[in-house]
Amino acid sequence: MSKDLLKDIKDDFFHRVIFEYLYKEAEAVVGEMAARQLLYKVMKDSSKEAVNKYKDQLTKVVDPNKPCESFKMIYKTFGINEVECEVDGNKAHLIIRNCPLPGAYDIEKTGRACIVMTAIVAGMVEAMMNKKVYLETPKVRFGTKDYDILVKMKKNIVMGDPHCEFEAEIVKP
């Protein structure tokens, strides 16, 4: 059996668990909002632990004190290369163009692909910057009230916008 076939099966398994079954099954058991919170928490914590495991290696190529470098690295990990980022003082403005996740994993536009991606980003940011992230979207808020970084979703492809856009502010240096 070829390694490529085994990798394809493994990748398909993880995609189905993450983007299809985890959210759908949690929603059936605990409801939509609790399912969103659970998916966010599981993905954020998993991402954070993964980055912490490789943090020494990552900090050799990405400066955690330069948020735009961290954001672009995170999105590049998932094949998203069109990321614009500007920092002004304690605020960052982030635009993600041509994100393939909603089209590939969220045809019904439930927002689950966006929850997964924002959770992964939040976990990686928390690990790289040692700061807690709180995310506000038009529908729901994610994270702890005791946060260091406030992220506000301004635009979203799933909501019909041409791209995704976020504003992040470090509220506790």
C-alpha positions in Angstrom: 0.0 0.0 0.0 1.4 3.4 -0.9 2.3 6.1 1.6 0.3 8.6 -0.4 -2.8 6.6 -0.2 -2.4 6.2 3.6 -1.8 9.9 3.9 -4.9 10.7 1.9 -7.0 8.4 4.1 -5.6 10.0 7.2 -6.2 13.5 5.9 -9.7 12.6 4.9 -10.4 11.2 8.3 -9.2 14.3 10.1 -11.1 16.6 7.7 -14.3 14.6 8.3 -13.9 14.6 12.1 -13.0 18.3 12.3 -15.3 19.8 9.7 -18.2 17.4 9.5 -18.9 15.1 12.4 -17.6 16.8 15.6 -19.8 19.9 15.1 -22.8 18.0 13.7 -22.9 15.4 16.4 -22.3 17.9 19.2 -25.1 20.1 17.8 -27.5 17.1 17.9 -26.6 16.5 21.6 -26.1 19.9 23.1 -27.5 22.4 20.6 -26.0 24.9 18.1 -24.4 27.4 20.5 -22.9 24.8 22.8 -21.6 22.9 19.8 -19.9 26.1 18.4 -18.3 26.7 21.8 -17.2 23.1 22.1 -15.7 23.1 18.6 -13.9 26.3 19.3 -12.5 25.2 22.6 -11.3 21.8 21.3 -9.6 23.3 18.2 -8.1 26.2 20.1 -6.6 24.1 22.8 -5.3 21.5 20.3 -3.7 24.2 18.3 -2.1 25.8 21.3 -0.7 22.5 22.5 0.7 21.7 19.1 2.4 25.1 18.8 3.8 24.8 22.3 5.3 21.5 21.4 7.3 23.1 18.5 7.6 26.6 19.9 11.4 26.6 20.2 11.7 25.7 16.5 9.0 28.2 15.5 10.5 31.1 17.3 13.7 30.6 15.3 11.7 31.4 12.1 8.9 33.6 13.3 9.3 36.5 15.8 6.4 36.3 18.3 6.8 40.0 18.9 5.7 40.7 15.3 2.0 39.7 15.1 1.8 39.9 11.3 4.6 37.3 10.9 2.7 35.0 13.3 -0.7 35.5 11.5 0.8 34.9 8.1 2.6 31.7 9.2 -0.6 30.4 10.7 -2.7 30.9 7.6 0.1 29.6 5.3 0.1 26.4 7.4 -3.4 25.8 5.9 -2.5 26.9 2.3 -4.0 30.4 2.7 -1.4 32.7 1.2 -3.4 35.9 0.6 -3.1 37.5 4.0 -2.8 41.2 4.5 -1.7 42.5 7.9 -1.0 45.9 9.3 0.0 46.8 12.9 -0.5 50.2 14.4 0.5 50.4 18.0 -1.4 47.8 20.0 -3.8 47.1 17.1 -3.6 44.8 14.1 -5.8 44.8 11.0 -6.0 41.5 9.2 -7.6 40.6 5.8 -7.8 37.1 4.5 -8.6 36.7 0.8 -9.6 33.6 -1.1 -9.9 31.4 2.0 -10.7 27.9 0.6 -12.1 26.5 3.9 -15.8 27.6 3.6 -16.1 26.4 0.0 -14.4 23.1 0.8 -15.8 22.2 4.2 -18.9 24.4 4.8 -21.1 24.3 1.7 -24.1 24.9 3.9 -22.6 28.1 5.3 -23.0 27.1 9.0 -19.8 28.9 9.9 -18.1 25.7 11.3 -15.1 26.0 9.0 -14.7 29.6 10.2 -15.0 28.5 13.8 -12.3 25.9 13.2 -9.9 28.4 11.5 -10.4 31.2 14.0 -9.9 28.7 16.9 -6.7 27.4 15.4 -5.5 30.9 14.9 -6.4 31.9 18.5 -4.6 28.8 19.9 -1.5 29.5 17.9 -1.5 33.2 18.9 -2.0 32.3 22.5 0.9 29.9 22.4 3.3 32.2 20.4 2.4 35.4 22.3 1.6 33.9 25.7 -1.7 35.9 25.7 -5.3 34.9 26.0 -7.6 35.6 23.0 -11.2 36.6 23.1 -13.1 36.6 19.7 -16.3 38.5 18.9 -18.2 37.5 15.8 -21.6 38.8 14.7 -23.3 35.7 16.0 -21.3 34.5 19.0 -18.3 35.2 21.3 -15.5 32.8 22.0 -12.9 32.6 24.7 -12.4 33.7 28.3 -13.6 37.0 29.7 -10.1 37.3 31.3 -8.4 38.0 27.9 -5.3 39.9 26.7 -6.2 40.2 23.1 -9.6 41.2 21.8 -10.3 40.1 18.2 -13.4 41.4 16.3 -14.6 39.8 13.1 -15.6 42.6 10.8 -16.3 40.7 7.6 -16.7 37.0 6.7 -17.0 35.1 3.4 -19.7 32.9 4.8 -21.8 36.0 5.6 -21.5 37.1 1.9 -18.5 39.4 2.2 -15.7 39.3 -0.4 -13.1 38.4 2.2 -12.6 37.9 5.9 -11.5 40.8 8.0 -10.5 41.0 11.7 -9.3 43.7 14.0 -7.2 42.6 17.0 -6.2 44.7 19.9 -3.8 43.9 22.8 -5.7 45.2 25.8 -3.3 43.8 28.4 0.4 44.3 27.4 
